[in-house]
Amino acid sequence: MMSLRHPRQIVVAVCVLLASGASCSLVDERSERRVTDAGFWFEPVTFDSPKFGEPVTPQEIETIASIARSELAAAFAGLDIAFSERRNTRYHVRVVQELRDLRFRRDVWIAGESRAVSGFGGQGAVSFSFLASGAVAYAPDGASRALMVEAIGNGIGRSAVHEFAHQLLPTLAIHDSTDVQSYEYASATRREQYFGEMRWDLAWAPLQLRLGTLTR
């Protein structure tokens, strides 16, 4: 009788026995890449400005959140990462009312921030007030409220993409990008943050290596 001393040998033997009526797939768990889970959600936020008009409504917040999530999905399309509103993921970005750079004694408001440790995960946030203000400021004269709502969603989604890139690639200097239409670009104070198409620059290849391509 053949001696089976290793679990893999047992699997092979079972596959042989079942070959006449079923297919069998061998997967080495050590080489199987796991899907990276990432959380993205909105905290309670508000916004109004003379150009925007009345305060943002709950329905508009829902539209903004949907647009932001679509921006995230489009940016990471083809990579093995799954976004949800779960708050216990290794990587997450929250949308909060505002953020201040604590490195300065005076008030310096920022679009986003992240903290991450390679191999352990990361956490970050983006500022609704900062990005909504930017979207309205860069909107053309006479822009409809609907267009400004869309721009806010774009700005928040693209800022979240930027922060996830920091978390997933904490040692990569993504701010070295000089492409103003890229997710990696250092500043959110630009029209491209809110309007037009956005693309990856120097982080795309490292993200492919880090996350792997979509397999499910």
C-alpha positions, 0 to 999 in steps of 0.5 A: 500500500502507498504511504501518504505522509503529506497532506498534499499527497492525500489531495493528489490521491483523492484527485486521481480517484475522482478524475473519472467524474469530477475536476480537482484544483490544487491550491497552495495556500502559501502562494494564494494572494488574499484580497485586501479589504479597505474601509471608506465611510462618511462621518456627519458633515455639513457645508454651505457657502454663498456660491453653493447656496443653501446648506448641503442636504442629506440627499446631496450627501448621499450623491456625493458619497456615491460619486466618491465611492465610484471614484475609488472603484475606478482608480483601483479597478483591476487590483485585488482590493475591496472597498466597503463601509466596514470600520474594522479593516486594516486600511481605512479612510474617513470623511470628516468635517475638517482636518488641521495640520497639528505640526503648526501652532497656527490653524493650517487646514488640510485636505487629508492625512494618513498614518501607516506601517508597512505590513500592519495597515493604515488609517486616514481621513479627508476633510469635507469642508476643505474639499467642498470649498475647493470644488465650489471655488474651482467651479466655473461661473454660473455652474449649477448646484448639481455640477458643484455636488458632482465636483465635491464627490470627485474631490473627496473620492480622489483625495481618498485614493491619494490617502489609500496610496499613502497607506498601501505604499508607505515608503513610496514618495508619491508626492514626487509626481509632477503630473497635475492630473495624477492621484499622486500629486501633492496638492488638492488646490487645483482644478484637476482635483474636481474636474476632468479625468484623473490618472495614476502616475508613479504609484500604479506599478508598485500598487500592482505588485503590492495588491496583485491583479483581480482574480475573483 
